[in-house]
Amino acid sequence: MGATPTAVVSPFLTWFSSWGNVIFVAAQVAFWAAVAFAAVSAALSYKRLVDKKVGVAAKTVGEAVKIDEFVE
């Protein structure tokens, strides 16, 4: 039996084997940052919609609440 030929590894695979984990971690961080941004953006948009439907945005901070109309 003769010597077995050695497999030639491409330069890309060599680079990927040393930097692939770093790229994966960076991609995961970017993905979860994008998910968090989308969640916060959706929550704020929904809050603005609810405030508009309920009418909370029209009230000012210093305005007193009139409860006489609700008391019999």
mmJSON file of the N, C-alpha and C atoms, coordinates in Angstrom:
{"data_MODEL":{"atom_site":{
"group_PDB":["ATOM","ATOM","ATOM","ATOM","ATOM","ATOM","ATOM","ATOM","ATOM","ATOM","ATOM","ATOM","ATOM","ATOM","ATOM","ATOM","ATOM","ATOM","ATOM","ATOM","ATOM","ATOM","ATOM","ATOM","ATOM","ATOM","ATOM","ATOM","ATOM","ATOM","ATOM","ATOM","ATOM","ATOM","ATOM","ATOM","ATOM","ATOM","ATOM","ATOM","ATOM","ATOM","ATOM","ATOM","ATOM","ATOM","ATOM","ATOM","ATOM","ATOM","ATOM","ATOM","ATOM","ATOM","ATOM","ATOM","ATOM","ATOM","ATOM","ATOM","ATOM","ATOM","ATOM","ATOM","ATOM","ATOM","ATOM","ATOM","ATOM","ATOM","ATOM","ATOM","ATOM","ATOM","ATOM","ATOM","ATOM","ATOM","ATOM","ATOM","ATOM","ATOM","ATOM","ATOM","ATOM","ATOM","ATOM","ATOM","ATOM","ATOM","ATOM","ATOM","ATOM","ATOM","ATOM","ATOM","ATOM","ATOM","ATOM","ATOM","ATOM","ATOM","ATOM","ATOM","ATOM","ATOM","ATOM","ATOM","ATOM","ATOM","ATOM","ATOM","ATOM","ATOM","ATOM","ATOM","ATOM","ATOM","ATOM","ATOM","ATOM","ATOM","ATOM","ATOM","ATOM","ATOM","ATOM","ATOM","ATOM","ATOM","ATOM","ATOM","ATOM","ATOM","ATOM","ATOM","ATOM","ATOM","ATOM","ATOM","ATOM","ATOM","ATOM","ATOM","ATOM","ATOM","ATOM","ATOM","ATOM","ATOM","ATOM","ATOM","ATOM","ATOM","ATOM","ATOM","ATOM","ATOM","ATOM","ATOM","ATOM","ATOM","ATOM","ATOM","ATOM","ATOM","ATOM","ATOM","ATOM","ATOM","ATOM","ATOM","ATOM","ATOM","ATOM","ATOM","ATOM","ATOM","ATOM","ATOM","ATOM","ATOM","ATOM","ATOM","ATOM","ATOM","ATOM","ATOM","ATOM","ATOM","ATOM","ATOM","ATOM","ATOM","ATOM","ATOM","ATOM","ATOM","ATOM","ATOM","ATOM","ATOM","ATOM","ATOM","ATOM","ATOM","ATOM","ATOM","ATOM","ATOM","ATOM","ATOM","ATOM","ATOM","ATOM","ATOM"],
"id":[1,2,3,4,5,6,7,8,9,10,11,12,13,14,15,16,17,18,19,20,21,22,23,24,25,26,27,28,29,30,31,32,33,34,35,36,37,38,39,40,41,42,43,44,45,46,47,48,49,50,51,52,53,54,55,56,57,58,59,60,61,62,63,64,65,66,67,68,69,70,71,72,73,74,75,76,77,78,79,80,81,82,83,84,85,86,87,88,89,90,91,92,93,94,95,96,97,98,99,100,101,102,103,104,105,106,107,108,109,110,111,112,113,114,115,116,117,118,119,120,121,122,123,124,125,126,127,128,129,130,131,132,133,134,135,136,137,138,139,140,141,142,143,144,145,146,147,148,149,150,151,152,153,154,155,156,157,158,159,160,161,162,163,164,165,166,167,168,169,170,171,172,173,174,175,176,177,178,179,180,181,182,183,184,185,186,187,188,189,190,191,192,193,194,195,196,197,198,199,200,201,202,203,204,205,206,207,208,209,210,211,212,213,214,215,216],
"type_symbol":["N","C","C","N","C","C","N","C","C","N","C","C","N","C","C","N","C","C","N","C","C","N","C","C","N","C","C","N","C","C","N","C","C","N","C","C","N","C","C","N","C","C","N","C","C","N","C","C","N","C","C","N","C","C","N","C","C","N","C","C","N","C","C","N","C","C","N","C","C","N","C","C","N","C","C","N","C","C","N","C","C","N","C","C","N","C","C","N","C","C","N","C","C","N","C","C","N","C","C","N","C","C","N","C","C","N","C","C","N","C","C","N","C","C","N","C","C","N","C","C","N","C","C","N","C","C","N","C","C","N","C","C","N","C","C","N","C","C","N","C","C","N","C","C","N","C","C","N","C","C","N","C","C","N","C","C","N","C","C","N","C","C","N","C","C","N","C","C","N","C","C","N","C","C","N","C","C","N","C","C","N","C","C","N","C","C","N","C","C","N","C","C","N","C","C","N","C","C","N","C","C","N","C","C","N","C","C","N","C","C","N","C","C","N","C","C"],
"label_atom_id":["N","CA","C","N","CA","C","N","CA","C","N","CA","C","N","CA","C","N","CA","C","N","CA","C","N","CA","C","N","CA","C","N","CA","C","N","CA","C","N","CA","C","N","CA","C","N","CA","C","N","CA","C","N","CA","C","N","CA","C","N","CA","C","N","CA","C","N","CA","C","N","CA","C","N","CA","C","N","CA","C","N","CA","C","N","CA","C","N","CA","C","N","CA","C","N","CA","C","N","CA","C","N","CA","C","N","CA","C","N","CA","C","N","CA","C","N","CA","C","N","CA","C","N","CA","C","N","CA","C","N","CA","C","N","CA","C","N","CA","C","N","CA","C","N","CA","C","N","CA","C","N","CA","C","N","CA","C","N","CA","C","N","CA","C","N","CA","C","N","CA","C","N","CA","C","N","CA","C","N","CA","C","N","CA","C","N","CA","C","N","CA","C","N","CA","C","N","CA","C","N","CA","C","N","CA","C","N","CA","C","N","CA","C","N","CA","C","N","CA","C","N","CA","C","N","CA","C","N","CA","C","N","CA","C","N","CA","C","N","CA","C","N","CA","C","N","CA","C","N","CA","C"],
"label_alt_id":[null,null,null,null,null,null,null,null,null,null,null,null,null,null,null,null,null,null,null,null,null,null,null,null,null,null,null,null,null,null,null,null,null,null,null,null,null,null,null,null,null,null,null,null,null,null,null,null,null,null,null,null,null,null,null,null,null,null,null,null,null,null,null,null,null,null,null,null,null,null,null,null,null,null,null,null,null,null,null,null,null,null,null,null,null,null,null,null,null,null,null,null,null,null,null,null,null,null,null,null,null,null,null,null,null,null,null,null,null,null,null,null,null,null,null,null,null,null,null,null,null,null,null,null,null,null,null,null,null,null,null,null,null,null,null,null,null,null,null,null,null,null,null,null,null,null,null,null,null,null,null,null,null,null,null,null,null,null,null,null,null,null,null,null,null,null,null,null,null,null,null,null,null,null,null,null,null,null,null,null,null,null,null,null,null,null,null,null,null,null,null,null,null,null,null,null,null,null,null,null,null,null,null,null,null,null,null,null,null,null,null,null,null,null,null,null],
"label_comp_id":["MET","MET","MET","GLY","GLY","GLY","ALA","ALA","ALA","THR","THR","THR","PRO","PRO","PRO","THR","THR","THR","ALA","ALA","ALA","VAL","VAL","VAL","VAL","VAL","VAL","SER","SER","SER","PRO","PRO","PRO","PHE","PHE","PHE","LEU","LEU","LEU","THR","THR","THR","TRP","TRP","TRP","PHE","PHE","PHE","SER","SER","SER","SER","SER","SER","TRP","TRP","TRP","GLY","GLY","GLY","ASN","ASN","ASN","VAL","VAL","VAL","ILE","ILE","ILE","PHE","PHE","PHE","VAL","VAL","VAL","ALA","ALA","ALA","ALA","ALA","ALA","GLN","GLN","GLN","VAL","VAL","VAL","ALA","ALA","ALA","PHE","PHE","PHE","TRP","TRP","TRP","ALA","ALA","ALA","ALA","ALA","ALA","VAL","VAL","VAL","ALA","ALA","ALA","PHE","PHE","PHE","ALA","ALA","ALA","ALA","ALA","ALA","VAL","VAL","VAL","SER","SER","SER","ALA","ALA","ALA","ALA","ALA","ALA","LEU","LEU","LEU","SER","SER","SER","TYR","TYR","TYR","LYS","LYS","LYS","ARG","ARG","ARG","LEU","LEU","LEU","VAL","VAL","VAL","ASP","ASP","ASP","LYS","LYS","LYS","LYS","LYS","LYS","VAL","VAL","VAL","GLY","GLY","GLY","VAL","VAL","VAL","ALA","ALA","ALA","ALA","ALA","ALA","LYS","LYS","LYS","THR","THR","THR","VAL","VAL","VAL","GLY","GLY","GLY","GLU","GLU","GLU","ALA","ALA","ALA","VAL","VAL","VAL","LYS","LYS","LYS","ILE","ILE","ILE","ASP","ASP","ASP","GLU","GLU","GLU","PHE","PHE","PHE","VAL","VAL","VAL","GLU","GLU","GLU"],
"label_asym_id":["A","A","A","A","A","A","A","A","A","A","A","A","A","A","A","A","A","A","A","A","A","A","A","A","A","A","A","A","A","A","A","A","A","A","A","A","A","A","A","A","A","A","A","A","A","A","A","A","A","A","A","A","A","A","A","A","A","A","A","A","A","A","A","A","A","A","A","A","A","A","A","A","A","A","A","A","A","A","A","A","A","A","A","A","A","A","A","A","A","A","A","A","A","A","A","A","A","A","A","A","A","A","A","A","A","A","A","A","A","A","A","A","A","A","A","A","A","A","A","A","A","A","A","A","A","A","A","A","A","A","A","A","A","A","A","A","A","A","A","A","A","A","A","A","A","A","A","A","A","A","A","A","A","A","A","A","A","A","A","A","A","A","A","A","A","A","A","A","A","A","A","A","A","A","A","A","A","A","A","A","A","A","A","A","A","A","A","A","A","A","A","A","A","A","A","A","A","A","A","A","A","A","A","A","A","A","A","A","A","A","A","A","A","A","A","A"],
"label_entity_id":["1","1","1","1","1","1","1","1","1","1","1","1","1","1","1","1","1","1","1","1","1","1","1","1","1","1","1","1","1","1","1","1","1","1","1","1","1","1","1","1","1","1","1","1","1","1","1","1","1","1","1","1","1","1","1","1","1","1","1","1","1","1","1","1","1","1","1","1","1","1","1","1","1","1","1","1","1","1","1","1","1","1","1","1","1","1","1","1","1","1","1","1","1","1","1","1","1","1","1","1","1","1","1","1","1","1","1","1","1","1","1","1","1","1","1","1","1","1","1","1","1","1","1","1","1","1","1","1","1","1","1","1","1","1","1","1","1","1","1","1","1","1","1","1","1","1","1","1","1","1","1","1","1","1","1","1","1","1","1","1","1","1","1","1","1","1","1","1","1","1","1","1","1","1","1","1","1","1","1","1","1","1","1","1","1","1","1","1","1","1","1","1","1","1","1","1","1","1","1","1","1","1","1","1","1","1","1","1","1","1","1","1","1","1","1","1"],
"label_seq_id":[1,1,1,2,2,2,3,3,3,4,4,4,5,5,5,6,6,6,7,7,7,8,8,8,9,9,9,10,10,10,11,11,11,12,12,12,13,13,13,14,14,14,15,15,15,16,16,16,17,17,17,18,18,18,19,19,19,20,20,20,21,21,21,22,22,22,23,23,23,24,24,24,25,25,25,26,26,26,27,27,27,28,28,28,29,29,29,30,30,30,31,31,31,32,32,32,33,33,33,34,34,34,35,35,35,36,36,36,37,37,37,38,38,38,39,39,39,40,40,40,41,41,41,42,42,42,43,43,43,44,44,44,45,45,45,46,46,46,47,47,47,48,48,48,49,49,49,50,50,50,51,51,51,52,52,52,53,53,53,54,54,54,55,55,55,56,56,56,57,57,57,58,58,58,59,59,59,60,60,60,61,61,61,62,62,62,63,63,63,64,64,64,65,65,65,66,66,66,67,67,67,68,68,68,69,69,69,70,70,70,71,71,71,72,72,72],
"pdbx_PDB_ins_code":[null,null,null,null,null,null,null,null,null,null,null,null,null,null,null,null,null,null,null,null,null,null,null,null,null,null,null,null,null,null,null,null,null,null,null,null,null,null,null,null,null,null,null,null,null,null,null,null,null,null,null,null,null,null,null,null,null,null,null,null,null,null,null,null,null,null,null,null,null,null,null,null,null,null,null,null,null,null,null,null,null,null,null,null,null,null,null,null,null,null,null,null,null,null,null,null,null,null,null,null,null,null,null,null,null,null,null,null,null,null,null,null,null,null,null,null,null,null,null,null,null,null,null,null,null,null,null,null,null,null,null,null,null,null,null,null,null,null,null,null,null,null,null,null,null,null,null,null,null,null,null,null,null,null,null,null,null,null,null,null,null,null,null,null,null,null,null,null,null,null,null,null,null,null,null,null,null,null,null,null,null,null,null,null,null,null,null,null,null,null,null,null,null,null,null,null,null,null,null,null,null,null,null,null,null,null,null,null,null,null,null,null,null,null,null,null],
"Cartn_x":[0.84,0.0,0.889,0.47,1.239,0.75,1.361,0.98,-0.35,-1.195,-2.481,-2.272,-2.974,-2.809,-3.446,-2.831,-3.382,-4.438,-5.447,-6.524,-6.046,-6.343,-5.98,-7.126,-6.8,-7.804,-7.718,-8.859,-8.871,-8.569,-8.057,-7.781,-9.04,-10.187,-11.429,-11.779,-11.654,-11.973,-11.014,-9.771,-8.813,-9.207,-9.559,-9.986,-11.28,-12.24,-13.521,-13.377,-12.445,-12.269,-11.703,-10.971,-10.432,-11.332,-12.113,-12.944,-14.438,-14.85,-16.27,-17.043,-16.463,-17.157,-17.337,-16.353,-16.457,-17.562,-17.631,-18.674,-20.045,-20.14,-21.414,-21.887,-20.995,-21.371,-21.8,-21.06,-21.421,-22.779,-23.046,-24.337,-25.47,-25.243,-26.262,-26.556,-25.526,-25.721,-26.491,-26.132,-26.836,-28.295,-28.543,-29.906,-30.76,-30.261,-31.063,-31.209,-30.243,-30.394,-31.499,-31.559,-32.619,-33.986,-34.065,-35.33,-35.765,-34.833,-35.167,-35.638,-34.965,-35.378,-36.779,-37.057,-38.381,-39.453,-39.15,-40.123,-40.423,-39.397,-39.602,-40.353,-39.989,-40.674,-42.152,-42.449,-43.841,-44.608,-43.978,-44.656,-44.949,-44.005,-44.231,-45.305,-45.308,-46.349,-47.725,-47.8,-49.07,-49.527,-48.592,-48.931,-49.478,-48.858,-49.364,-50.761,-51.011,-52.337,-53.374,-53.043,-53.991,-54.233,-53.177,-53.349,-54.231,-54.074,-54.897,-56.356,-56.59,-57.957,-58.654,-57.9,-58.487,-58.582,-57.692,-57.717,-56.779,-55.84,-54.907,-53.953,-53.628,-52.648,-53.164,-54.475,-55.03,-54.962,-54.88,-54.842,-53.464,-53.446,-52.168,-51.866,-50.642,-50.227,-50.925,-51.1,-51.671,-53.193,-53.835,-55.294,-55.893,-56.852,-57.51,-58.575,-58.73,-59.734,-61.068,-62.108,-63.433,-64.201,-64.479,-65.167,-66.633,-67.069,-68.471,-69.426,-69.036,-69.923,-70.112,-69.232,-69.36,-70.046,-70.22,-70.826,-72.31,-73.148,-74.585,-75.027],
"Cartn_y":[-1.167,0.0,1.236,2.186,3.414,4.448,5.554,6.647,7.238,7.577,8.183,9.664,10.189,11.626,12.468,13.555,14.454,15.347,15.648,16.506,17.952,18.631,20.036,20.858,21.7,22.54,23.925,24.414,25.721,26.825,27.943,29.052,29.574,29.508,29.953,29.084,27.772,26.883,27.088,27.379,27.666,28.943,29.982,31.241,31.047,30.305,30.097,29.277,28.326,27.52,28.345,29.416,30.223,31.415,31.932,33.105,32.82,31.621,31.3,31.502,31.104,31.266,32.738,33.548,34.981,35.598,35.231,35.757,35.289,34.052,33.528,34.309,34.597,35.357,36.765,37.402,38.752,38.748,37.732,37.637,37.428,36.628,36.414,37.698,38.439,39.7,40.68,40.765,41.669,41.241,39.944,39.445,39.798,39.519,39.782,41.271,42.081,43.533,44.008,43.434,43.794,43.343,42.176,41.691,42.593,42.989,43.872,45.227,45.771,47.055,46.951,45.878,45.695,45.555,44.854,44.677,45.999,46.776,48.072,49.017,48.995,49.851,49.473,48.194,47.75,48.117,47.972,48.318,49.809,50.64,52.087,52.498,51.862,52.154,51.753,50.615,50.161,51.093,51.56,52.497,53.799,54.292,55.509,55.284,54.115,53.809,53.77,53.101,53.014,54.391,55.174,56.528,57.372,57.209,57.97,57.517,56.212,55.697,56.084,56.073,56.359,57.857,58.611,60.049,60.541,59.743,60.123,61.196,61.194,62.139,63.571,63.781,65.124,65.745,64.919,65.443,65.992,67.022,67.567,67.05,67.248,66.736,67.487,68.785,69.587,69.608,68.974,69.005,68.134,68.694,67.949,67.035,65.877,64.926,65.297,65.434,65.783,64.499,64.262,63.022,63.262,64.515,64.803,64.192,64.09,63.529,62.029,61.391,59.948,59.605,60.574,60.349,60.682,59.817,60.072,60.779],
"Cartn_z":[0.0,0.0,0.0,-0.828,-0.937,0.069,0.038,0.917,0.443,1.385,1.02,0.75,-0.25,-0.536,0.566,0.847,1.868,1.235,2.013,1.518,1.518,0.444,0.34,0.915,1.884,2.527,1.904,1.486,0.836,1.86,1.399,2.332,3.023,2.328,2.948,4.146,4.006,5.126,6.286,5.994,7.056,7.791,7.026,7.633,8.42,7.854,8.509,9.782,9.795,11.005,12.148,11.837,12.921,13.267,12.335,12.588,12.546,12.24,12.123,13.41,14.55,15.829,16.187,15.875,16.165,15.33,14.07,13.189,13.663,14.113,14.602,15.822,16.753,17.951,17.565,16.67,16.231,15.528,14.724,14.042,15.048,16.074,17.105,17.869,18.214,18.929,18.052,16.784,15.87,15.703,15.608,15.452,16.658,17.872,19.061,19.317,18.913,19.013,18.071,16.873,15.933,16.449,17.05,17.617,18.766,19.618,20.737,20.228,19.218,18.647,18.057,17.342,16.742,17.823,18.905,19.981,20.673,20.959,21.615,20.681,19.417,18.447,18.337,18.291,18.208,19.473,20.628,21.875,21.95,21.525,21.545,20.534,19.376,18.385,18.903,19.554,20.111,21.23,22.053,23.116,22.53,21.462,20.816,20.254,19.679,19.145,20.253,21.358,22.47,23.068,23.226,23.757,22.841,21.547,20.603,20.67,20.749,20.795,22.099,23.212,24.513,24.751,24.139,24.305,25.386,25.785,26.839,26.349,25.077,24.55,24.616,24.639,24.665,26.059,27.092,28.453,28.763,29.555,29.998,31.395,31.828,33.13,34.253,34.121,35.188,35.222,34.284,34.221,35.315,36.033,37.103,36.508,37.096,36.636,37.277,36.479,36.98,37.262,38.551,38.903,39.211,39.207,39.54,38.529,37.298,36.287,36.452,37.202,37.412,38.717,39.596,40.91,40.832,41.333,41.306,42.556],
"occupancy":[1.0,1.0,1.0,1.0,1.0,1.0,1.0,1.0,1.0,1.0,1.0,1.0,1.0,1.0,1.0,1.0,1.0,1.0,1.0,1.0,1.0,1.0,1.0,1.0,1.0,1.0,1.0,1.0,1.0,1.0,1.0,1.0,1.0,1.0,1.0,1.0,1.0,1.0,1.0,1.0,1.0,1.0,1.0,1.0,1.0,1.0,1.0,1.0,1.0,1.0,1.0,1.0,1.0,1.0,1.0,1.0,1.0,1.0,1.0,1.0,1.0,1.0,1.0,1.0,1.0,1.0,1.0,1.0,1.0,1.0,1.0,1.0,1.0,1.0,1.0,1.0,1.0,1.0,1.0,1.0,1.0,1.0,1.0,1.0,1.0,1.0,1.0,1.0,1.0,1.0,1.0,1.0,1.0,1.0,1.0,1.0,1.0,1.0,1.0,1.0,1.0,1.0,1.0,1.0,1.0,1.0,1.0,1.0,1.0,1.0,1.0,1.0,1.0,1.0,1.0,1.0,1.0,1.0,1.0,1.0,1.0,1.0,1.0,1.0,1.0,1.0,1.0,1.0,1.0,1.0,1.0,1.0,1.0,1.0,1.0,1.0,1.0,1.0,1.0,1.0,1.0,1.0,1.0,1.0,1.0,1.0,1.0,1.0,1.0,1.0,1.0,1.0,1.0,1.0,1.0,1.0,1.0,1.0,1.0,1.0,1.0,1.0,1.0,1.0,1.0,1.0,1.0,1.0,1.0,1.0,1.0,1.0,1.0,1.0,1.0,1.0,1.0,1.0,1.0,1.0,1.0,1.0,1.0,1.0,1.0,1.0,1.0,1.0,1.0,1.0,1.0,1.0,1.0,1.0,1.0,1.0,1.0,1.0,1.0,1.0,1.0,1.0,1.0,1.0,1.0,1.0,1.0,1.0,1.0,1.0,1.0,1.0,1.0,1.0,1.0,1.0],
"B_iso_or_equiv":[0.0,0.0,0.0,0.0,0.0,0.0,0.0,0.0,0.0,0.0,0.0,0.0,0.0,0.0,0.0,0.0,0.0,0.0,0.0,0.0,0.0,0.0,0.0,0.0,0.0,0.0,0.0,0.0,0.0,0.0,0.0,0.0,0.0,0.0,0.0,0.0,0.0,0.0,0.0,0.0,0.0,0.0,0.0,0.0,0.0,0.0,0.0,0.0,0.0,0.0,0.0,0.0,0.0,0.0,0.0,0.0,0.0,0.0,0.0,0.0,0.0,0.0,0.0,0.0,0.0,0.0,0.0,0.0,0.0,0.0,0.0,0.0,0.0,0.0,0.0,0.0,0.0,0.0,0.0,0.0,0.0,0.0,0.0,0.0,0.0,0.0,0.0,0.0,0.0,0.0,0.0,0.0,0.0,0.0,0.0,0.0,0.0,0.0,0.0,0.0,0.0,0.0,0.0,0.0,0.0,0.0,0.0,0.0,0.0,0.0,0.0,0.0,0.0,0.0,0.0,0.0,0.0,0.0,0.0,0.0,0.0,0.0,0.0,0.0,0.0,0.0,0.0,0.0,0.0,0.0,0.0,0.0,0.0,0.0,0.0,0.0,0.0,0.0,0.0,0.0,0.0,0.0,0.0,0.0,0.0,0.0,0.0,0.0,0.0,0.0,0.0,0.0,0.0,0.0,0.0,0.0,0.0,0.0,0.0,0.0,0.0,0.0,0.0,0.0,0.0,0.0,0.0,0.0,0.0,0.0,0.0,0.0,0.0,0.0,0.0,0.0,0.0,0.0,0.0,0.0,0.0,0.0,0.0,0.0,0.0,0.0,0.0,0.0,0.0,0.0,0.0,0.0,0.0,0.0,0.0,0.0,0.0,0.0,0.0,0.0,0.0,0.0,0.0,0.0,0.0,0.0,0.0,0.0,0.0,0.0,0.0,0.0,0.0,0.0,0.0,0.0],
"pdbx_formal_charge":[null,null,null,null,null,null,null,null,null,null,null,null,null,null,null,null,null,null,null,null,null,null,null,null,null,null,null,null,null,null,null,null,null,null,null,null,null,null,null,null,null,null,null,null,null,null,null,null,null,null,null,null,null,null,null,null,null,null,null,null,null,null,null,null,null,null,null,null,null,null,null,null,null,null,null,null,null,null,null,null,null,null,null,null,null,null,null,null,null,null,null,null,null,null,null,null,null,null,null,null,null,null,null,null,null,null,null,null,null,null,null,null,null,null,null,null,null,null,null,null,null,null,null,null,null,null,null,null,null,null,null,null,null,null,null,null,null,null,null,null,null,null,null,null,null,null,null,null,null,null,null,null,null,null,null,null,null,null,null,null,null,null,null,null,null,null,null,null,null,null,null,null,null,null,null,null,null,null,null,null,null,null,null,null,null,null,null,null,null,null,null,null,null,null,null,null,null,null,null,null,null,null,null,null,null,null,null,null,null,null,null,null,null,null,null,null],
"auth_seq_id":[1,1,1,2,2,2,3,3,3,4,4,4,5,5,5,6,6,6,7,7,7,8,8,8,9,9,9,10,10,10,11,11,11,12,12,12,13,13,13,14,14,14,15,15,15,16,16,16,17,17,17,18,18,18,19,19,19,20,20,20,21,21,21,22,22,22,23,23,23,24,24,24,25,25,25,26,26,26,27,27,27,28,28,28,29,29,29,30,30,30,31,31,31,32,32,32,33,33,33,34,34,34,35,35,35,36,36,36,37,37,37,38,38,38,39,39,39,40,40,40,41,41,41,42,42,42,43,43,43,44,44,44,45,45,45,46,46,46,47,47,47,48,48,48,49,49,49,50,50,50,51,51,51,52,52,52,53,53,53,54,54,54,55,55,55,56,56,56,57,57,57,58,58,58,59,59,59,60,60,60,61,61,61,62,62,62,63,63,63,64,64,64,65,65,65,66,66,66,67,67,67,68,68,68,69,69,69,70,70,70,71,71,71,72,72,72],
"auth_comp_id":["MET","MET","MET","GLY","GLY","GLY","ALA","ALA","ALA","THR","THR","THR","PRO","PRO","PRO","THR","THR","THR","ALA","ALA","ALA","VAL","VAL","VAL","VAL","VAL","VAL","SER","SER","SER","PRO","PRO","PRO","PHE","PHE","PHE","LEU","LEU","LEU","THR","THR","THR","TRP","TRP","TRP","PHE","PHE","PHE","SER","SER","SER","SER","SER","SER","TRP","TRP","TRP","GLY","GLY","GLY","ASN","ASN","ASN","VAL","VAL","VAL","ILE","ILE","ILE","PHE","PHE","PHE","VAL","VAL","VAL","ALA","ALA","ALA","ALA","ALA","ALA","GLN","GLN","GLN","VAL","VAL","VAL","ALA","ALA","ALA","PHE","PHE","PHE","TRP","TRP","TRP","ALA","ALA","ALA","ALA","ALA","ALA","VAL","VAL","VAL","ALA","ALA","ALA","PHE","PHE","PHE","ALA","ALA","ALA","ALA","ALA","ALA","VAL","VAL","VAL","SER","SER","SER","ALA","ALA","ALA","ALA","ALA","ALA","LEU","LEU","LEU","SER","SER","SER","TYR","TYR","TYR","LYS","LYS","LYS","ARG","ARG","ARG","LEU","LEU","LEU","VAL","VAL","VAL","ASP","ASP","ASP","LYS","LYS","LYS","LYS","LYS","LYS","VAL","VAL","VAL","GLY","GLY","GLY","VAL","VAL","VAL","ALA","ALA","ALA","ALA","ALA","ALA","LYS","LYS","LYS","THR","THR","THR","VAL","VAL","VAL","GLY","GLY","GLY","GLU","GLU","GLU","ALA","ALA","ALA","VAL","VAL","VAL","LYS","LYS","LYS","ILE","ILE","ILE","ASP","ASP","ASP","GLU","GLU","GLU","PHE","PHE","PHE","VAL","VAL","VAL","GLU","GLU","GLU"],
"auth_asym_id":["A","A","A","A","A","A","A","A","A","A","A","A","A","A","A","A","A","A","A","A","A","A","A","A","A","A","A","A","A","A","A","A","A","A","A","A","A","A","A","A","A","A","A","A","A","A","A","A","A","A","A","A","A","A","A","A","A","A","A","A","A","A","A","A","A","A","A","A","A","A","A","A","A","A","A","A","A","A","A","A","A","A","A","A","A","A","A","A","A","A","A","A","A","A","A","A","A","A","A","A","A","A","A","A","A","A","A","A","A","A","A","A","A","A","A","A","A","A","A","A","A","A","A","A","A","A","A","A","A","A","A","A","A","A","A","A","A","A","A","A","A","A","A","A","A","A","A","A","A","A","A","A","A","A","A","A","A","A","A","A","A","A","A","A","A","A","A","A","A","A","A","A","A","A","A","A","A","A","A","A","A","A","A","A","A","A","A","A","A","A","A","A","A","A","A","A","A","A","A","A","A","A","A","A","A","A","A","A","A","A","A","A","A","A","A","A"],
"auth_atom_id":["N","CA","C","N","CA","C","N","CA","C","N","CA","C","N","CA","C","N","CA","C","N","CA","C","N","CA","C","N","CA","C","N","CA","C","N","CA","C","N","CA","C","N","CA","C","N","CA","C","N","CA","C","N","CA","C","N","CA","C","N","CA","C","N","CA","C","N","CA","C","N","CA","C","N","CA","C","N","CA","C","N","CA","C","N","CA","C","N","CA","C","N","CA","C","N","CA","C","N","CA","C","N","CA","C","N","CA","C","N","CA","C","N","CA","C","N","CA","C","N","CA","C","N","CA","C","N","CA","C","N","CA","C","N","CA","C","N","CA","C","N","CA","C","N","CA","C","N","CA","C","N","CA","C","N","CA","C","N","CA","C","N","CA","C","N","CA","C","N","CA","C","N","CA","C","N","CA","C","N","CA","C","N","CA","C","N","CA","C","N","CA","C","N","CA","C","N","CA","C","N","CA","C","N","CA","C","N","CA","C","N","CA","C","N","CA","C","N","CA","C","N","CA","C","N","CA","C","N","CA","C","N","CA","C","N","CA","C","N","CA","C","N","CA","C","N","CA","C","N","CA","C"],
"pdbx_PDB_model_num":[1,1,1,1,1,1,1,1,1,1,1,1,1,1,1,1,1,1,1,1,1,1,1,1,1,1,1,1,1,1,1,1,1,1,1,1,1,1,1,1,1,1,1,1,1,1,1,1,1,1,1,1,1,1,1,1,1,1,1,1,1,1,1,1,1,1,1,1,1,1,1,1,1,1,1,1,1,1,1,1,1,1,1,1,1,1,1,1,1,1,1,1,1,1,1,1,1,1,1,1,1,1,1,1,1,1,1,1,1,1,1,1,1,1,1,1,1,1,1,1,1,1,1,1,1,1,1,1,1,1,1,1,1,1,1,1,1,1,1,1,1,1,1,1,1,1,1,1,1,1,1,1,1,1,1,1,1,1,1,1,1,1,1,1,1,1,1,1,1,1,1,1,1,1,1,1,1,1,1,1,1,1,1,1,1,1,1,1,1,1,1,1,1,1,1,1,1,1,1,1,1,1,1,1,1,1,1,1,1,1,1,1,1,1,1,1]
}}}
